[in-house]
Amino acid sequence: GSLGGALLAFALVVSGLGLLVWMDRLPAPPITKVEFLDEKLRFLRERQDLDPTFVLVGSSMALRQFDGRPFASRLGQKHVLNGASTLINVHQTRSLTSFYMEHLPKLQTIILMLGPPDFENCTTPANLFDPEDASGYAFKQDIAAPLYLRYFAPVLYLRRARNFQERRVPLKGDFWMDEYGSSPLQWTPEMMRGLRYEALKFDRSCVDGLLQTLTEIKAKGIRPVVVFSPVHPEYRQKY
């Protein structure tokens, strides 16, 4: 009876995942702690033709605001990657950068595109995923089904599946990525008003993490470039 119940439960799980695949609403397996980063790993899995020499890392600012076309025109169409994610700080960017350096052997330049929110609270865990699972899924074409079972979270799957297609609509959905891995959004005039964040609590350890990242990049023979985006004049005046 116990075995039969277990087999039935397993069959229901597999059937549910199969239904989401058939509906084209199955999100990427939740390997990481950030749902967009899960989709970035799927992007890498589906773009095995990429051979980046140039990678951009950072958080939402880098993800939304980088145009890969002028870089690709100089470096080659398959050599530019926006590896940024949402909801990560400098110390987590360091971890993600190390992951890329390990699996992208032809890297020559890494751009760290940062802003004030990236330097708040670098005391949370830096590791965003299990490196073996992430590399197996993104770069080694490991079978995805075991990962869906290993990270099984039915409520999460259903929540993401509910509006998954809408979130992949070009320039409107937050999951959509262009050929370089960037995820620009066409904002409405209402969205453009006001500041994007309020007063921030600066964390000195974030700067230490940035300096360590630069040291690690240079040690690999790769050129690091830090881009710090302009701060809105209204933010300077108010805070």
HELIX and SHEET records of a PDB file:
HELIX    1   1 SER A    2  TRP A   22  1                                  21    
HELIX    2   2 GLU A   35  GLU A   46  1                                  12    
HELIX    3   3 SER A   60  GLN A   65  1                                   6    
HELIX    4   4 ARG A   69  LEU A   75  1                                   7    
HELIX    5   5 VAL A   90  HIS A  103  1                                  14    
HELIX    6   6 PRO A  116  PHE A  119  5                                   4    
HELIX    7   7 PRO A  131  ALA A  138  1                                   8    
HELIX    8   8 ALA A  145  ARG A  150  1                                   6    
HELIX    9   9 PRO A  154  ARG A  162  1                                   9    
HELIX   10  10 GLU A  166  ARG A  168  5                                   3    
HELIX   11  11 ARG A  204  ALA A  219  1                                  16    
HELIX   12  12 PRO A  233  LYS A  238  1                                   6    
SHEET    1   A 4 VAL A  80  ASN A  82  0                                        
SHEET    2   A 4 PHE A  54  GLY A  58  1                                        
SHEET    3   A 4 THR A 109  LEU A 114  1                                        
SHEET    4   A 4 ARG A 223  PHE A 228  1                                        
END                                                                             
